[in-house]
Amino acid sequence: TSIPMSWDALVALTRVELHDYGSAGVVFTAPHGIYLFRDNDVPHKPEDWTTFIAKTCAEWTSGYALVWSESERLKSELTRTACSSNRDPNYALAGWDCPDDESGERTSVELPWYTHLRRVRADVDGAKHATLHVDLHGRRDPNFDGSDPLGASDCDVGVGALESSHPALAKAITCRMPTAIANALSTATGDSVCVRAGGGGVLDESHAFVVNDAPKLSGDWQKRGRHGRWTVSRMGCQLGYTSVQLELSRRLRLFLKDDVQALRLFATALVESFQEALDETLCKVE
């Protein structure tokens, strides 16, 4: 059933593009592809290549990609400023930008990302948590001298939002997805890629890349003491997705955008490890 919308709501939805590459049960989002407005905070700068990686991963896996529109990306690149109408969807006001109602009117105007995610969830129409949602972000390159407050990592696998809605599945993903990512990157580079289990492990530069399975940026503002904000991962979990937040270092983003085969291995590892974790969790329930 279509939801009647005002002109403002329709305009808001056009600022975001939903790409359907086959309607499979996986959605990739890249909310930080442009300069973004944050109320009561400094604007958020773009995270380079996250839009490209999200779209390409969705294409390889026959899924969906939700990104800022080409016109908004061009405007952001030219002005290098945040437009007040483009609010950071990863800094949403909890319970206000995402009301749990049927009208969808306020949601469409304030946060088109939530509206698009809800529509994809309805189109896929699978069981709760049977659809993978990968929210892609960029982080700084790792610093191995121990001074980085976020920890030395090239790929942070965050399940903070999922831990609140489905702790067993979150645990299963933590056990499988970081290792699968490391194995895929090791195959692509022909070099060692390590997993910092529990956020610990060796801090040196002997590995091509480092994956962290217990990052500080886990996809849930509450775990960082901000109880009034929602992430895109939190929105996804509310809608019944299995949402995982990935923070990719700049050097890893550059590697993936330059190596198509590596990006394909990366995307495949995400989907396959999710399915293994889901199957494992369902078997335990049965």
N, C-alpha and C positions, 0 to 999 in steps of 0.2 A: 504494500500500500504506500503510495507516494505521500509525502508530507508537504502540505502547502507552506510556501516560504515567502517572506517579504523580499523586496528588491535588494535590500542590504544583505540579507542572508545569502542570496544567490551570488552577489558580488564577492562576498567573503569566500564562498566555496570555490570560485574561479581562481583565487590566488594560489590554490593548491592543485596539483595534478595527480590523478590516480591512473597508473598504468597497469593494464591487465595483460599479462603475457601468457595466460593459459588457465587462469582460475584455479590453480592448485592451492592447497591449504597452507600457504606461507605468505607473509606480508613483510616487506622491508620498508622501513621509514627512515628518512634523513631530515629531521626537523631543523637542523642548524646549518642549512645550506646557504643562508643569507644573513645580513645584519638584522637583528631582531630587537624589538622593544621589550624591556622588562620594567614593569611598574616598580617604583621605589628602588631601583637598582640601575647599574650601568648597562648600556646595550650589550648584547651578546654578538661577538664577531663570528663570521662564517668559518666553518670547519671544512677546509678544502677537500674536494674529491669525494665527500660522503654521498652527495647526490648521485654521482656517476657510479659509485660502488653499489649503492642501493638498487639503482635501475638495472645494472648489469647482473647482479646476483638474482634479482627477480626474474630476469630474462632466462638465465641459465636454469633456474629451478621451476620455470613455468608458473610463477606466482604473481604477486602484486607489488608495485612500488608506489609509495606515497611520498611526494617531494613538492617543494615550492615550484610554482609555475615558471616557465622559461622567462616570461615577462618580468616577474618579480625578481628572478635571479639576475637578469640584465640590469634592472633598475638598481638593485643593490650594488652590483659591480660598478656601475657608473657613478652613483652618488656616494657610496661608501658610508652610508648612514642608515640608521634604523628608522623605518616608517612606523608611526604610532599605530597604524592599522594592522601591522604585522607583529602580533604579540608572540612571544616565545612559547610554543606549545609545551615545552619541557619545564615551564615555570608557571603552570596554570594554577589559579586559585582553587583549592580543593572544595568540591561540593558546590561551586558557584559557576565555573565555566563548564562543568560537566554535570548538569542536573539529571537525575534519573527520572525523566518524564517522557511522555509520548509526543509532545509537540515538536521538540527539536529546534524551536525557534531561536531561543537565546543561545543554545549551543552552536548553531550554524553561524550566527553573527559573531560571537566572541571567539570561537575556536573551531574552525572548519575541519581540523584534523580529527577531532573526536567524531564528527558527523560522518566523515569518509570511512573511518575505521568501523563505525557501527554498520554502515551499509555493506562493507565487504564481509563483515561477520554474518550478516543476514544472507548474503549471496552464497557464501560457503556453506552455511547452514549445517555445520557439523556439531559433534558433541562438544560440551564445554572443555576448553583447554586442548582440543584436538587440532587447533590451528596455531602454527608457530608465527610469532611476531618478533622480528629482529629490529630493534631500534638502534641505528648506527650513528655514532658520534666520533669526534676527533679529540685526541688528547695530545699533550706534549710528548716529545721523544724521551725515552727513559734516561735518567741520570743515575749512574752506577756508583756514585760516591756516598750514597745513603742520605743525601740531603733533600731528595724529592718527597714532599709531603704526601703525594698520591701513590708513591711506590714505583719502583722501576719496572716498567711493563710496556709492551707494544700492543697488547690486546687484553683489555679488562673484560671479563665475562661476568656481568652483573645480573643477579636474580633477586634483588632486594624486594621488588614489588611482588614477584611471584611467591616469595616466601610467606607473604601474608595471606594469599588466596589459596595456594596449594603447596605447602611445605615439602611434601614427599616428592612431588615432581621437581621442585626447585633443587632438592638434594640430588636427585637422579641426574638432572642436567649438569649440575656442578661436577659430578663424578665423570661424566662422559664428554660433554662438549669441549671443555678446554683441551683435553687430551686429543680429541679429534682435530681441533684447529691446529694444534702443535704438529701433529703427524702430517696434516695437509701442507703446512708451510715448510716442514722439513723435506717433504717430497719435492716441493716446488723449488726450494733453494739448494737442495743437495747438501744441507748443513744441519747442525744441531739446533733444535728449537725446544726450549724447556718450559715446563709448567711450574709456576710458583704456587705449590699446593698450600692452601691456607694463607696465601699472601707472603709466605716465607720462601726460603731457598737461597741458592747462591746468587750473589749480586756481583756479576762480572760481565765482561763484554765478549766472552768466548762463544756465545750463542748468536745465531743469525737474528732470531727474535725471541721474545719472552712473553708467555701468556700467564695471566694472573687469574686464578679462580676465586679469589676472595678480595675484590677491589674495594676501595673506599667509595668510589662512584659506582653504586650498585643499581641505580634506577629507582631509588626511593628517597625522596627528600626527608621523610620522617627519620630515617637512620642517620641523617646529618643534623637533626634537631630542628628542622623546619616543617612543622606539622600542618601548616596552612597551604602547602604547595603540592601539586601533582606533577609527575613526569609523564611522558608519553607511554612509558612502560606501565605505569599505574593505570592509565586510561585503558590500555589494552587488557590488562588483567580484569578490570571491572567489566569489560565487555565479554569476557570469557576466553580471551586468547591466552596462550602460553607466551608471555612477553619476556624477552631477554635484551638487556642493554649491553651493547658492545662499544667500548671506547678504543679506537685505533690510533696508534701513534702516527705522526706525520710520515716517518720513514716507511712504515708498513703501508699506509695509504698510497704513497708514491710507488712502492713496489707492486701493489695489487693493480693499480691503474695502468702500469706499464707491462704487466705480464698477464695476458688473458687466461692462459692455462692455470696460473696460480690462483686467479680469482675464481675460476670454475671449481678448482679443488676446494677452495675456501667455502664457497657457497654450498657445495655438495656435502662437505663435512658438517655444516650447520644443520642441514635438513636431516641427514642420516642419523646424527647423534641425538637429535631431538626425537626422532621416531623410536630409536632404541630406548631412550629414557621414558618415553610415553608407554611403550610396550611393557617395560619393566615395572612401571608404576601400576599399570592396569592388572598385570599378572599378580602382583602383591595384594591388590584389592580383592581379586577373584579368589 
